[in-house]
Every structure is written in C-alpha cells, then in structure tokens.
C-alpha cells in the first residue's frame, strides 16, 4: 500500500470509532510516526551513512539516520578503502589509553549515548571518512505515492498505530486499548519473522532497507 491507500484504510477504521477533529495531515504524520516506531522495535532496515572526519576531533555525533549502531569503518583518504573499527567499552578505553587516545589513524571506537569516540584521534580531515553501519530510521513518506520501506505484509501495522493514537487522543480508551493490543501483537509477529530471517546472516548487509532509504533521496 502507498500512503494514500493507508490513509483511506485509517478513515474507514475511524468511522467505527467516534473520533473528531482529525485531518489528512494528522493521519500522514501519525503514519510516519508509526513506521518509525515499528522500525525501531523490529530493526528491519539496515544500511549505512557517512560523515566527514575532522582533524584532531575525537567525538562525533551519530548521524540522525542511524537508530542503532552495529559497526563503524574509517578511511584515511578519499582514495583509500574503508577499514573496520573495533568497538571497545569505556573501561577498555581507560586501560588502553590511560593518557588519552593521542593522534593517529583510528582503529577502535567507543559508543557513548548519541556519540562515538575514535581511538586514536584522526590527525586530518577526510570527506566521508567515517562510515556508520546499523539500523536505519524510516524515511518520511511525503507523497501519497510513497510506500513504507519495509515488507508489504507489515503495512497494516502503522495503520493500527494511527487508530490507537487517534482513539487515545479522543479519550476513547476502550478502543485505544483494543488497537494497542492489535498493534503490539503484530509488532511481535514482525519481530519474530525478522529474527528468523536474520539467523546466521552477516550484520553488514546491503538489503532492502538501505535501498529503500535511497528511494526518495534520503540518505
């Protein structure tokens, strides 16, 4: 289904619930919110994003397109290939770099909340020098012809999310409870399906998630 078809499904559902004061724009926003909520729970879109390295800068914010970091690469120049970085925890960092990381070509990184520390600290700026791999945030559907970037068999899940949100906003708590139960039941189904598909699969993959993320010019 595309966004327009999903919105029609939502309106058909809402006719059974006495909710008022909502528009097509509200539904569109909640559909995008529901897609992101599903992706963050099921972790079904995988890919990469790159940022520039800065001379003598150790701390870097994780790109907003990445929900969960699975790995990182670094390249010394735009003409050289990326090399994977090993992840270490903060305790290992303190042991390995008691006087600080120093300057050099990064070989490790420490994940700290919404940022990472590179070790050693890159001495030069490189365009696209740092590559993050992980679970991607769902791209917003901005046109009615856009469809969710995940499997079509899960397109009903954001619809349930929207119905739950609308019923909740209108204080129809019985209906909201019903839709939330339906929503989380379908999320659990999707999570189990994804876990079965990914059993024994490499973590770094160029799959439908990465390709879909590029579909509308969203990196």
Secondary structure, 3 states (H helix, E strand, C coil): CEHHHHHHHHHHHHCCCCCCCCCHHHHHHHHHHHHHHHHHHHCCCEEEEEEEECCCCCEEECCCCEEEEEEEEECCCCCCCCEEEEECCHHHHHHHCCCCCCECCCCEEEEECCEEEEECECCCCEEEEEEEEEEECCCCCCCCCCECCCCHHHHHHHHHHHHHHHHHHCCCHHHHHHHHHHHHHHHHHHHHHHHHHHCCCCCCCCCHHHHHHCCCCCC
